Structures are given as structure tokens and as C-alpha cells.
């Protein structure tokens, strides 16, 4: 709530599974950036799925070798929504 323009994506690895969490501030959502869309994007890269609301979402994946690629893709994904 305090940082309305922030977009954050976190990932946690536990054994063979990846858990992703995304959060988008009110201004980011107003510009068309939705946490659920981000989660669907990054989890697809890692062989998983997920979703949620425009302001917060969760998902998972199982391809640990793709984790860095998934996180690196977030900047381009957000930029494409602002474009």
C-alpha cells in the first residue's frame, strides 16, 4: 500500500519445487500490470502454473534450471505492459 508503483516477484526453492509470489501496487495495476499475469508467465517458463488477483498472486513450477530465466523475464514482461 505504501509503494503504489512497485512490482515485486519472489521465488523460493524447496527441494524440487519452486514457489513464486508476485505483488503489484495500485499504480502498477492501473497501468495494466497484473500479478496474476506475471505469475502465469514465470510459472509457464518453469513448467508450472498459477494465478491470482491483479494485486497479488502465487504459483509454482518444477524446472529448477529455468528459474533464473523466469526471474530475468519479469523486467521485459512488465516493460511490454507499459509499452
Residue, then its C-alpha position, 0 to 999 in steps of 0.5 A: x500500500x505504501x509503494x503504489x508503483x512497485x512490482x515485486x516477484x519472489x521465488x523460493x526453492x524447496x527441494x524440487x519445487x519452486x514457489x513464486x509470489x508476485x505483488x503489484x501496487x495500485x499504480x502498477x495495476x492501473x497501468x495494466x500490470x497484473x500479478x496474476x499475469x506475471x505469475x502465469x508467465x514465470x510459472x509457464x517458463x518453469x513448467x508450472x502454473x498459477x494465478x491470482x488477483x491483479x494485486x497479488x498472486x502465487x504459483x509454482x513450477x518444477x524446472x529448477x534450471x529455468x528459474x533464473x530465466x523466469x526471474x530475468x523475464x519479469x523486467x521485459x514482461x512488465x516493460x511490454x505492459x507499459x509499452 
